[in-house]
Amino acid sequence: MSRAININAPQDHVIAACAKRKVAISAIETLPSGGTRVVMNNAADTAIMAAAYRTKIISGQVTRTPTRMGQL
């Protein structure tokens, strides 16, 4: 299982849900098309969050914002 999931929820909501379940976040970003991509530290934590957001998981590919600039 991947450590990353895309969730149809605002970033602050995902952060609060992870904190409530004591799940550490490795990386998080808001998706341009709406929703949040979140990466947990391990697959077990990802499974916890996937169960919590089972009806709000975005399946398939999503458009992401580049997080690093290319060489100038």
N, C-alpha and C positions, 0 to 999 in steps of 0.2 A: 504494500500500500504506500502511496505517495504521502509525504508529510504535508503537502499543500492541498488546500481546498478553496474553492471559490463559493462565496456565500452571498445570497441576495439579501444583504442587510448593511446598514451603515457601519463604517469602521469603528465608531465609538461604541456601538452596540456589541460588536464582535469582541472588542477589548474587554468590555464589562462582563460578557458571558464567559470568556476565558478566565478572567480573574475570579469569578464566582466558583468556577470548577477547578481552580488552582492549576490551570494549564498554561505553561510558559509559551510565549510567542517568539519564534526565531526571526520572522520577518512579516510585515503586513503592508498592504498597499490598497488604495482605493482604485477601483477599475473605472476607466472612462465611460464604459457602457452602463455603469451602475453596479453596485455591490462591492465586495471586498475579497481580495485574495489574501489568505493567511497561511503561514507556514509554521507548523509546530516543531518542537525539538525532537519528537519521536512519533512513531506510528501509533502507539497506544493513545497518546494525547490527541492525535488526529481522529482516531476512532471515537473518542469521547465527544469531540466537537461535531463530528459528522452525525452522531446520534442526536445531539442537541438541536442541530439545524437540518434534520433529515428532509423536511419539506422545502427548505430554502437553499439547498445546494444547487449551484449552477453546473449543469453537465455540458460537456463539449468544450470547444475552444472559446476563449475570451480574448478580447483585445486588451493588451497591457500597455502601460506607459513606460517607456524606457527609463531605467533608473540610473544609468551611467551614460555619460557623454562619450562619444567616440574620440579618437585622437584628433587634436586640433592641428 
